[in-house]
């Protein structure tokens, strides 16, 4: 009887799980009442999730530049912000958790756990991250953590000394901590979120034998092609691209898009490319240069 009861408590999507609560505590979030994990789209909608308006151009602060450049946010600022965010998430009744990954290849991806105060935010983020089993995230050696606080007080921004875009919020990432904070409506800026996730996942992907490239995947017959090109060129061949988003992982396992492609059918990982196309533009004409 007790064993059956524990299994029910730890079942993904339930309101209470000892394992999940301990895992969240390790990320600084103490569950106040209920934590819901990996709910489906319909279950999130039952909890009040709605499709949020898409935003763009929100401030993105990244600490820990891979190339050794200056950071947009100091270590002290991020630590102070993270403390405010985890305190907020620990004070609300319901916390929503979603597991996913950056990269469609399980061998070279970066596992992600999202902790949010809003089911609407998870609807948006679930369209960006690849699905992965919660067990894979729990047992991963270096998962990324995304904290989403849509209802945190705007005064937090002023207290930390960061600039938000009006009432829309901002995005802050710390590569050293492997964590990302989305304040206000920050989750609605898909491009900003992807930029921050790519920066965070870079060290993890490299450590697992992957090479992160700012390219698109183009499939023609049996050929897999990496395309490096300006945006106007991309638009001309958009119907041939696996994904409109720039960002792929190249490894011995093949080529994997960083973010969800929107195509529910497979494949999600492709064989190694046979050709790379570098396209440059000079006025209205574009000149592709092939490198085999």
KALINTA-V196730 format. One record per residue. N is the residue number from 1. RES is the residue in three letters. SS is DSSP state (~ for helix, > for strand, _ for the rest). PHI is phi in radians with two decimals (none if undefined). OMEGA is omega in radians with two decimals (999 if undefined). Layout:
n->[N/N]
res->[RES/RES]
ss->[SS/SS]
phi->[PHI/PHI]
omega->[OMEGA/OMEGA]
This chain:
n->[1/2/3/4/5/6/7/8/9/10/11/12/13/14/15/16/17/18/19/20/21/22/23/24/25/26/27/28/29/30/31/32/33/34/35/36/37/38/39/40/41/42/43/44/45/46/47/48/49/50/51/52/53/54/55/56/57/58/59/60/61/62/63/64/65/66/67/68/69/70/71/72/73/74/75/76/77/78/79/80/81/82/83/84/85/86/87/88/89/90/91/92/93/94/95/96/97/98/99/100/101/102/103/104/105/106/107/108/109/110/111/112/113/114/115/116/117/118/119/120/121/122/123/124/125/126/127/128/129/130/131/132/133/134/135/136/137/138/139/140/141/142/143/144/145/146/147/148/149/150/151/152/153/154/155/156/157/158/159/160/161/162/163/164/165/166/167/168/169/170/171/172/173/174/175/176/177/178/179/180/181/182/183/184/185/186/187/188/189/190/191/192/193/194/195/196/197/198/199/200/201/202/203/204/205/206/207/208/209/210/211/212/213/214/215/216/217/218/219/220/221/222/223/224/225/226/227/228/229/230/231/232/233/234/235/236/237/238/239/240/241/242/243/244/245/246/247/248/249/250/251/252/253/254/255/256/257/258/259/260/261/262/263/264/265/266/267/268/269/270/271/272/273/274/275/276/277/278/279/280/281/282/283/284/285/286/287/288/289/290/291/292]
res->[UNK/UNK/UNK/UNK/UNK/UNK/UNK/UNK/UNK/UNK/UNK/UNK/UNK/UNK/UNK/UNK/UNK/UNK/UNK/UNK/UNK/UNK/UNK/UNK/UNK/UNK/UNK/UNK/UNK/UNK/UNK/UNK/UNK/UNK/UNK/UNK/UNK/UNK/UNK/UNK/UNK/UNK/UNK/UNK/UNK/UNK/UNK/UNK/UNK/UNK/UNK/UNK/UNK/UNK/UNK/UNK/UNK/UNK/UNK/UNK/UNK/UNK/UNK/UNK/UNK/UNK/UNK/UNK/UNK/UNK/UNK/UNK/UNK/UNK/UNK/UNK/UNK/UNK/UNK/UNK/UNK/UNK/UNK/UNK/UNK/UNK/UNK/UNK/UNK/UNK/UNK/UNK/UNK/UNK/UNK/UNK/UNK/UNK/UNK/UNK/UNK/UNK/UNK/UNK/UNK/UNK/UNK/UNK/UNK/UNK/UNK/UNK/UNK/UNK/UNK/UNK/UNK/UNK/UNK/UNK/UNK/UNK/UNK/UNK/UNK/UNK/UNK/UNK/UNK/UNK/UNK/UNK/UNK/UNK/UNK/UNK/UNK/UNK/UNK/UNK/UNK/UNK/UNK/UNK/UNK/UNK/UNK/UNK/UNK/UNK/UNK/UNK/UNK/UNK/UNK/UNK/UNK/UNK/UNK/UNK/UNK/UNK/UNK/UNK/UNK/UNK/UNK/UNK/UNK/UNK/UNK/UNK/UNK/UNK/UNK/UNK/UNK/UNK/UNK/UNK/UNK/UNK/UNK/UNK/UNK/UNK/UNK/UNK/UNK/UNK/UNK/UNK/UNK/UNK/UNK/UNK/UNK/UNK/UNK/UNK/UNK/UNK/UNK/UNK/UNK/UNK/UNK/UNK/UNK/UNK/UNK/UNK/UNK/UNK/UNK/UNK/UNK/UNK/UNK/UNK/UNK/UNK/UNK/UNK/UNK/UNK/UNK/UNK/UNK/UNK/UNK/UNK/UNK/UNK/UNK/UNK/UNK/UNK/UNK/UNK/UNK/UNK/UNK/UNK/UNK/UNK/UNK/UNK/UNK/UNK/UNK/UNK/UNK/UNK/UNK/UNK/UNK/UNK/UNK/UNK/UNK/UNK/UNK/UNK/UNK/UNK/UNK/UNK/UNK/UNK/UNK/UNK/UNK/UNK/UNK/UNK/UNK/UNK/UNK/UNK/UNK/UNK/UNK/UNK/UNK/UNK/UNK/UNK/UNK/UNK/UNK/UNK]
ss->[_/~/~/~/~/~/~/~/~/_/_/_/_/_/_/_/_/~/~/~/~/~/~/~/~/_/_/_/_/_/_/_/_/>/>/>/>/_/_/_/~/~/~/~/~/~/_/_/_/_/_/_/_/_/_/_/_/_/_/>/>/>/>/_/_/_/_/_/_/_/_/_/_/_/~/~/~/~/~/~/~/~/~/~/~/~/~/~/~/~/~/_/_/>/>/>/>/>/>/>/>/>/_/_/_/_/_/_/_/>/>/>/>/>/>/>/_/_/~/~/~/~/~/~/~/_/_/_/_/>/_/_/_/~/~/~/~/~/_/_/_/_/_/>/>/>/>/>/>/_/_/_/_/_/~/~/~/~/~/~/_/_/_/_/_/_/_/_/>/>/>/>/>/>/_/_/_/_/>/>/>/>/>/>/_/~/~/~/_/~/~/~/~/~/~/~/~/~/~/~/~/~/~/~/~/~/~/_/_/_/>/>/>/_/_/>/>/>/>/>/_/_/>/>/>/>/>/>/_/_/~/~/~/~/~/~/_/~/~/~/>/_/_/_/_/_/_/>/>/>/>/_/_/>/>/>/>/_/_/_/_/_/_/_/_/_/_/_/>/>/_/_/_/_/>/>/>/>/>/>/>/>/_/_/>/>/>/>/>/>/>/_]
phi->[none/-1.12/-1.07/-1.11/-1.17/-1.15/-1.10/-1.14/-1.15/-1.64/-1.23/-0.97/1.63/-1.30/-1.35/-2.45/-2.65/-1.04/-1.08/-1.14/-1.05/-1.15/-1.10/-1.19/-1.07/-1.17/-1.76/1.58/-1.92/-1.69/-1.16/-1.39/-2.39/-2.28/-2.20/-1.86/-2.03/0.88/-1.26/-1.30/-1.01/-1.16/-1.19/-1.12/-1.15/-1.14/-1.49/1.85/-1.20/-2.28/-1.40/-1.42/-1.14/-1.30/-2.12/-2.63/1.39/-1.22/-1.04/-2.10/-1.88/-2.18/-1.88/1.73/-1.16/-1.09/-1.61/1.49/-1.35/-1.26/-1.57/-1.47/-2.46/-1.38/-1.09/-1.17/-1.10/-1.15/-1.07/-1.16/-1.13/-1.08/-1.10/-1.15/-1.19/-1.16/-1.14/-1.11/-1.14/-1.40/-1.72/-1.58/-1.27/-1.96/-2.00/-2.00/-2.12/-2.31/-1.81/-2.85/-2.65/-1.73/1.83/-1.52/-1.70/-1.19/-1.35/-2.24/-1.59/-2.07/-1.23/-2.34/-2.10/-1.76/-2.08/-2.33/-1.65/-2.42/-1.20/-1.10/-1.11/-1.21/-1.04/-1.22/-1.24/-1.21/-1.53/-1.82/-1.43/-1.36/-1.28/-2.65/-1.10/-1.07/-1.08/-1.11/-1.26/-1.10/-1.71/-1.32/-1.31/-2.61/-1.28/-1.47/-2.09/-1.97/-1.80/-2.02/-2.21/-1.43/-1.95/-1.23/-1.10/-1.03/-1.11/-1.07/-1.07/-1.14/-1.14/-1.46/1.57/-1.86/-1.88/-1.84/-1.61/1.04/-1.65/-1.46/1.66/-2.81/-2.19/-2.36/-2.28/-2.25/-1.12/-1.10/-1.51/0.97/-2.37/-2.32/-2.07/-2.00/-1.69/1.11/-1.71/-0.99/-1.14/-1.41/-1.59/-1.05/-1.14/-1.15/-1.13/-1.14/-1.05/-1.19/-1.13/-1.12/-1.13/-1.22/-1.40/-0.88/-1.05/-1.18/-1.12/-1.10/-1.11/-1.70/1.57/-1.80/-2.08/-1.58/-2.16/-1.54/-2.45/-1.97/-1.77/-2.12/-1.97/-2.26/1.12/-1.65/-1.66/-1.90/-2.14/-1.65/-2.00/-1.94/-2.73/-1.14/-1.08/-1.15/-1.20/-1.03/-1.11/-1.21/-2.10/-1.02/-1.23/-1.71/-1.46/-1.16/-2.57/-1.31/-1.36/-1.38/2.33/-2.44/-1.94/-1.89/-2.59/-1.14/-1.52/2.22/-1.99/-2.24/-1.10/-1.19/-2.13/-0.95/-1.58/1.56/-1.68/-1.24/-1.49/-1.47/-1.49/-1.83/-2.20/-2.00/-1.18/-1.02/-1.17/-1.67/-2.50/-2.11/-1.87/-1.90/-1.91/-2.07/-2.03/-2.31/1.22/-1.39/-1.81/-2.11/-2.14/-1.34/-2.11/-1.62/-2.29/-1.58]
omega->[-3.12/3.14/3.13/-3.13/3.12/3.11/3.12/-3.13/-3.06/-3.12/-3.11/3.12/3.10/-3.07/-3.08/3.09/3.14/-3.11/-3.14/-3.13/3.10/3.13/3.13/3.10/3.09/3.08/3.06/-3.11/3.09/-3.08/-3.09/-3.11/-3.07/3.04/-3.13/-3.02/3.02/3.07/3.07/3.13/-3.13/3.11/3.08/3.12/3.08/3.10/3.07/-3.12/3.06/3.12/-3.08/3.09/3.13/3.12/3.09/3.05/3.09/3.12/3.10/-3.14/-3.13/3.09/3.11/-3.13/-3.12/-3.10/3.08/-3.14/-3.12/3.14/3.11/-3.11/-3.09/3.11/-3.14/3.13/-3.11/3.14/3.13/3.13/-3.13/3.12/3.12/-3.08/-3.14/3.08/3.11/-3.12/3.13/-3.07/-3.08/-3.06/-3.04/3.06/-3.12/-3.06/3.09/3.12/-3.14/-3.11/2.95/-3.06/-3.06/3.12/-3.09/-3.13/-3.05/-3.13/3.04/-3.12/-3.06/2.98/-3.14/3.09/-2.97/3.02/-3.06/3.06/3.12/3.13/-3.13/3.06/-3.13/-3.07/3.12/3.08/3.13/-3.08/3.02/3.13/3.09/-3.13/3.13/3.11/3.13/3.12/-3.10/-3.09/-3.13/-3.07/-3.11/3.11/3.04/3.10/3.10/3.10/-3.14/-3.14/-3.11/-3.04/3.12/-3.09/3.09/-3.14/3.11/-3.14/3.14/-3.11/-3.12/3.14/3.11/-3.13/3.08/3.08/-3.08/3.11/-3.04/3.09/-3.07/-3.14/3.13/-3.11/3.07/-3.09/-3.13/3.14/-3.07/-3.10/-3.11/3.12/3.09/-3.10/3.12/3.14/-3.13/-3.13/-3.10/3.11/-3.04/-3.13/3.12/3.13/3.14/3.11/-3.13/3.14/3.11/3.12/-3.13/-3.04/-3.10/-3.13/-3.13/-3.11/3.12/-3.14/-3.12/3.04/3.14/3.07/-3.10/-3.10/3.09/-3.08/3.02/3.10/3.09/-3.13/3.12/-3.07/3.10/-3.07/3.04/-3.02/2.99/-3.08/3.02/-3.02/3.05/-3.03/-3.11/3.08/3.12/-3.10/-3.10/-3.12/-3.07/-3.10/3.14/-3.06/3.05/3.13/3.10/-3.11/3.00/3.12/3.10/3.04/3.08/3.14/3.11/-3.14/-3.14/-3.12/-3.09/3.04/-3.14/-3.03/-3.10/-3.07/-3.08/3.10/-3.08/3.09/-3.14/-0.09/3.11/3.07/-3.05/3.13/-3.12/-3.08/3.07/-3.08/2.97/-3.14/3.05/-3.08/3.06/-3.08/3.04/-3.05/-3.09/-3.08/3.10/-3.09/3.12/3.09/-3.06/3.07/-3.13/999]
